[in-house]
């Protein structure tokens, strides 16, 4: 009997284990060392495109392993692999054979990298050691010990002067001299551990991907320039790479997203240029010439024409692809997984076709601009706006990292109203509208309303180019007349609005021919005859600003109606405005049902 009770209890636990575990909070899981994050699902269109672009290719060579290979890196002569069991394998490209298969650590080796001009490799170990290894002489020439700091990544700078080392346990990067391996300085761009680092081709920037789900970009040449944080990912950022032309930065993460951003000078655009959701974690990103390759936990390798934002092809390579590299001559593609896979990259390029070259592409990502003007603090109910009234007669709402905004605010206090500041940042066309109404009364006591609206373009500023005192006259920002009209309309009665609307484009004796009010973008098509008796059809947007009313007795305010009151065949009069919003109906009066 007792045995049956135990069996019954076990079955109950088994049947209800999901409900039991669902009560465990993310905070508790994090305390126990488990990662909590979000994975984006692939859309139907992405799945369809990946199926259409899928091709088969067999590796030229497979090197079996008894453990997992975490990272691969290649130079012109060798490809090196770091392994979970503490070994490093080095493959000679000319001999097409393994020349080093040696255990360097008692724990996993998470990273491997090459000096840009020498056959010297660096290995980053979980035990907190970075080993510098001379491949030609097969000898360890130096070791850096960081006890208690598991090394997640180690990389030489492209100019060969610096060795950067990142750590799993904390958001710190140590920079060492590549000549004598003495510490130069440390930076802390993240609050949590770092998984991947990458230098820009000119060695002026270092990017890092972190457990905190952010990508950081830190300038190594310009002291005092704040670290830029890019916050698009929703889970661990696992891999990073700058394009060879130094104009793009790609990141792959546990949220299944590949995110590609444009780079201009020392800034990375905050708004992504291109994104692609994979079937599982994006564990490897690698630019080669005009291609971008990704490796994923779903076992697929994808090849993108990143400039035109297109998937060129994808193929199944293994169970989990953890790292990728292409030999500098473009002959081989190496993949690190449960085994080492070597592919003919030239054949892959033949299958997927050519990618768009930099000179042929028309890049339409968010712009990086430099603008000069006068800083002003605009009082608002919730919080004051830090703005820049530009020499280009535009107004900019300044946002950025808190430390940078504080620096600008202090600069405004220091220079006063006669400041002249030049800022560089990203501007993607989004804006805020600020309006205020001024009421005036004539001698007879009649009230008139004057509205003033300014469009503040959002500038994500990251660098101060210049800041001086100057009495140079700055033109007032251009006023947004369409928004002023709407603000004025909202402050007036129906009769006053009708009179005001006479200044806009009127339609008299119109008839509703078609109506679309079920979708998010609502429209109606109205037919009418112009002054030459020519039949005209006009499609108009119906927005939250559109006032709909029904004609009433003379002298009475008409009853305001909802958009559902409109019907095909109704006779209407319309006043609409024509601006960058196209044809927006501001006032619709139903004359006859």
N, C-alpha and C positions, 0 to 999 in steps of 0.2 A: 504493500500500500504506500509506504514512504517513497519507494522508487517511483511509483506513478506520480506522486505529488511533485517530486523533483523534476521528472520529465515534463509535467504540465507547466511548472514554473519556467523551465527553459524555453518551452514553446511560446509562452506568453511574452517572455523577454525578446525572443526572436521576432515574433509578429509585430511587436510594438517598438522595436529598436529605433525606427525612424522618428516616431513621435518623441521618444525619450531624448534622442540626440538633438532634435529640433529645438529643445529647450535650452541648449547650451548657447550662451551669448557669444557674439564676436569678440567681446572684450576678454572673456574667459579663454577662448581659443588662442587669442594673441598672447595672453600671459603664458600659455602652455607652449608657445613657440610656433604655432600654426599661422599661416598667412591667410588673410581674408581679402578677397577682391572680387571684381566684377569682370565677367567675360561677355563680350559683345557677340550676339549670334550673327551668323552669315545671313544676308538677305537672299531672297529667291533669285534676284538678278545676278548677285555675286556667285551663287552656287551654279547657276545656269552657265555663266561665262567661264567658270573654272572647268566645268564638264566639257564645254566646247573647245577649250584651249588645251585640254589634257593630252599629253603624248607619252609614249613609252620610250625609254632609252636604258640600256644596260650599262653598268659601270665597266670601264676598261679593266679595272683591277679592284679586288676586294681584299683588304687585309683583316683577317679575323682577330678579334680581341676576346679576352676573358673578362673584361670590365668595360666601363663606359669611357669614351673619350669626350672631355668637356670642351676643348678648344683646339682650333687649328690655326696656324699662321704660316705664310709662305714668303720667301724671298726668291731671288733669281736662281738660287742653287739648291735650296732645301725647303721642305715643309716639315713643321714640327707639331707634335700632338701632345697635349697634357692629359693624363689619365687619372681615373678615380683611385687607382691602387697606388698612387705615388710615383708612377713611372712617367718618363718622357720618351716618346718615339720620334726619331728624326729620319726622314726619308730623303735620299739623294735623288734629285730630279734627273741628273745625267746618267747615273748608274741604274736608275729605276729600281732601287733596293733600299732596305733599311740599313743605316750605318750606326745608329745609336738606339739601343733599347735598354734603358737603365733606370733603376729605382733611385730616386733622389730624396724621397720623403716617406715617412711612416703614415702620412695621411694623404688625402686627395690633393692634386695639383690642379687649381682651377683655371690658370691662364698661362699662355705662352706668347712671346712676341719677339720680333727681330730688330736688331740695330739696322738703320736705313742703309748703311754703306759697308757694314762688316758682317762676316758670318758669325755673329755673336747673338745668342738667344737669352731671354730672361724668362724664368719660371716663377709664378706666384703660388705659394703653398698655403694650405689651411693652417699649418703650424706657425705662420707668421714670418716665414723666411722668403726672401727673393734671391734666387740663384742666378748668377751671371755665368754663362757657359760658352766657351770658345769651341765651336763645332769643328773647325779644321784640326785643332790640336786635341780635341776631345778631353778638355780639361775645364774644371771650375776655376774661374779667375777671380771671383769675388762672391760674397754672400752678405746680404743685408738682413739683420734680425729685428723683427718687431714683435716681441713676445706678447702673446695674448691678443694679437690683432690679426685675425685670419685674412690673408691676402686674396681678394677677389679678382683683381686685374692688375697687370703691370705692362707698361708700354713705353717704348722709346719715342721721343719726339721726332718728327720728320727731318729736322735739321741736325739730329744726332747729338744735341747738347744736353738733353734732359731725360731722366727716367722718372715716369710718374707711377705711383703705387697707390691703389685704392683698397679699401678694407670692407669686409662684410659687416663687422660689428658696429661701425660708426661711419658717419658721413664725411670722412676726412680723406684728403688726397695728399700724399707726401711727394715732394719734388726733389729729386737728387741730381747731382751733377753726373753726367754720363762719362766723365773723364776720370774722376777720382771717387765717385759714389758717395760724396759727402752731402748731407742734407742742405738744400738751398732754402726751402721754406715749406710750410704746410698751409693748405686752404681747407675750409670746411663748408662746402656748398650745400650740404644736406643735413637733415636732422636724424636720418636713419642710414643704414648701411648702403654701400654702393655696389652694384653688380657689374657695371661696365664703364670704361672710359675710352675716349678717343680724341686725338689731337686734330685740329684743322690742318690742311696740307701746308699752310705757311707757318705753323707752330705758334700762331698768335692766340689761339683759343683752345681750351680743353672742355669737352662736354662729358657729363657724367649722368648715368641712369641709376635710379635709386629704388630702394624698397619703399620709399615714401611716395612712389608713383609719379615723381617729377623728373624732368630732364633739366639739368643745370648747364649753363654755358658761362665760363669764367675767362676773362681776358688775362693773358700772361704777359702782355707787352705794355699795357696801359694801366699803371697803378691807380687805384681809386675808382675805377669803373666798376659799378656794382655787378654782382653775379645775376645773370638773367635766369629766371625760373620759368619753364614751359610746363603747363599743367593739363595737357590733353588726355593723358593716360589715366586709367582707372585701376591699375594693378601694377605689380612690380615691373620696372623698366629693365629689360634684360640685355639689350644690345643696341649699339650706336655706331654710326659711321658717317663721316663727311664725304661728299662727292669729290672726285679727283680734280674737278675744276674749281673746288672751294665755293660752290654756289648753292649747295643743298646740305641739309642734315637729316638723316633718317633715324628713326628709333622704333624698336620692336618691344612688345611688352606682354605680360601675362593676361592682359585684357583682350588678346587676340588681334590687336590693332598694329598695323604698320602706319606710322605717321611720318610724312615727309614735309619739311619746311624749307623755305628759301632763306639764303644767307646773303647779306650785303654788308661789306666791310666787317665791322665787329658786332653786328646785330643779327639775330635770328628772328624771322617773322613769327609773331605769336599765333597768328591764324594759319592752320595747316594749308599747304599747297595741294596735298594729295593724301588720301587715307585708303586703306584696304583692310577689311576684316578677314582674318584667316580662320581655319577650322579649329585651331587650338593656339596655345601660346606661341608668340613670335620670338624665337630664341636666337635668331641670327639675321643680321642685315649686312649686306655687302655691296658697295658700289664697285663696278668695274666698267671703265670707259663710259659709255652712254646707257649701260644696263644697271638695274638694281636687282639683286638677288636676295631672297629671304628663305630662311629655314624655319620650320615649325615643328611643334610637338606632334602635329598630325602626320608627320613623316613626309610631307611634300616640300619640294623646292619650287619656288615660283620665280619667274623672271619678268620684270616690269620694264616698260619704256616709261620711266618716271617723269620725263619732261612733258610727255603728252598724256600722262596719267592713265596708262593702259597696261593691262595684263597681256603679255605676249605669249606666255605658255606656262604650264606647270606639269610636274611629273612626280610620281611616288618613288621615294628613294630608300626609305627605311622606316623603322618604328618611330624614332624620335631623332630629328636633326638638331643638334645643339650648336654647331658652328660651321661656317663656310669660309673658303678663301679661293681665289683664282690666282694662278701663277702670273707673274708680271707680263709674260709673253702671250697670255691668253690661251695657252694650250690646254691646261688642265683645270678642272674644278675639283677641289677636295672637300669632302663632307665628313664631319666628326659625328659619330653616333655610337651604337653598340659595336660597330665595326668601322674601319676606315674605308671610305668609298672614293674612288678616283674616276672621274668622268672626262670624256673628250669635250671640252667646252666649245671648241670650234664647231663641232657637230651640233651642239645645242644651239649655238648662235645661228647656224644654218637653218635649223628647224623652226625657230621662233621668228627669224627675220631680223632686219636691222632696226636699231632704235633711233629715235630722233636725236640729231646732233645739236649741241648747244647753239651753234650759229643759225640752225634752221628753226629752232623752237620759238614760239611766241609765249613768253611766260606771263601769266595773268594772275599771279598770286598777289597777296596783300602788299602794298608798297611800303618801302622804307624811305622816309623823307627826312629832309633837314629843313627846318623852318625857323625864322627869326621873328621876334615880336616882343611884346610887353606882358610880363606876368601880372595877373590880377586875381584877387581873391573875391569871389562872388558869393555873398551871403545867401544861404538857402535854409529852409526849415529844418531838414534832417542834418545836413552837414554842408559846410562851405565848399564851393567848387574852386579848385585851382585851375585857372584858365590862362591861355596865351592869346592875346589879340595880335594876329600876325601881320607882317608887312604885306602879305598877299590879300588883305582885307577879308580874311577868314578868321573865325574864332575856333579855338581848340580847347577841349576839355582834357586836362592832363591826368593820366593815370600811370601807375608803375609800381615798383616795389616800395613798401612803406618807408624804407630808409632813404630811397631816392626822392620820394615826395617830400619827406621831412627836409632833405637837403635843399630842394627848390623853395620850400616855404621859408627857410632860414635865409636863403639868397634874396628873396623878395623883401624880407624885413631889413636886410642889410643894405640893399641898393635903393629901396624905396620905390616911389611911383615912377621915377625916371629910369627904370631898369630897361636894358635891352639884352635879351637872352636868345641864344641860338641853341635849339634842341634837335637831336636826332632820335627817331623812333619809328614805330610801325603804325600805319594808318590804313584801315581796310574799307573806309567809306561809311562806317556806322557813325551815328551822331545822336546827340540829345537836343531837344528843343526847349528853349527857355522863353516864356512869354509873360508879359505883365500888361495890365490895362490901366490907362489913365483916364479918369472921368473929368470932363469939363462942363461948365454951365455957362450958357450965354446970358446976356442981360435980362432976357425974358424968362430965365429959369429952365430952359430946355437943356437936357443932358445929352452930351455927345461922348462917344467912347473912342479913344485912340489906343490901339494895340501895338506893342513893339515885341517882335519875336526874332530871336537870333538862333541860328543853327550852330551848335558847338560840335565840331568833328572830334571824335575820340582819338587821341594820340597816345599810344602806349610808349612813353618816352623812356630812354635808357641811357642817354649820354648828353652831357652839357658840352657843347662845342665852344661857347664863349658866353661870358656874362660881364657886362660893363654898365656904367652909368651913362646915359645919353638923353638929351632933350629932343632927339629926332622925333618928328611927328609921325605917329602911327595912324593909318586910316581907320575910321570906325568900321567894325565888321558889317558885312552885308546883311541886310534884314531879309527874313524869309516871308515874302509877301503872301504866299499861299497859306502859311500858318497864321499870319496876322489876320487874314480874312476869316479863318475858322474861329480864332479867338474872339474877334469882333462879333461874329455871328452869334456865338454862344452867349454874349452879353446883351443881345438885343431882343426885343419882342418880335413876334412874327411879322407885323407890319413893317417894322424897321428893317428886318432881315430882307423882306421882299424888295424894299427900296434899294437896299445895299446890293442885292443880287443883280439889279439892273446893270451894275457895272461889269458883271461877268457875262459869259456867253449864254444867251437865253435860247430856249426852244419853245415856241408857241404852237399850239394846235398839234401836238405830237400824239402818237399812238404807240402803245407798247406792242411790239411784234414778237419778241421772245424774252424769256425770263429764266435766269438761273440763280435761285436763292437757296439751293440745298447744299452747295459746296462752300468751302471756306472763302473762296473768292467769288463774290456775288456780282452778277452783271445783269443789265437789261439792254435790249436793243430797241431803240425808238425811231420810228419813221416820221418825217415831217417835210413840209415844202418850204424852200427858201424864198427869198424875195423875188426870184425869177421864176417861181412856181416849179422849180426842179425838185423831184423827190429825193430826199436824203435819208440815209440810214446811219445812225450813230450808236455805237456800243459804249455804254457808260458803266463805270464801277460804282457799286453801292457799298459804302463803307460805314463805319461807326459814326462818321461825321455827317452822313446823309440824313437830312430832316425830311420826313414824309408827312404830308398833311392832306386833308380833304377840303375842297372849296366849301365855304359856308356862306351864311347871309352877309350882305354888305355891312361892313363896320364891325363884324364879330371876329374874334380870333378863331382860326380854324382848329379843328381837333387834330392833334398829332397822332400818327398811326405807326404800326410796326411795318417792317418790310414784307411781312406775310399778307398785308392788305393789297399789295400790288398784284395785278392779274393781267394776263395777255388780253389785248383788245381795249384796255382802258385808255381814255383820252387824258393826256397829262400835259402840264407845262413843266419845264425843267430849267434850272440854272446850274451850270457846271463850270468847273475850272479846268484849264488845260495846262499842266506843268509836267514835272518829271514823273508824277504819278499817273500820267496819261490823262484820260477823260474821267474825272471824278465828279459824280453828281453830288452837289451840295444841298439842293432843295428840289423836291418833287411834289407837285400839287396835283392831286387827282381831280380832274374837271368833270369827267363823266364816266360812269361805270360801263 
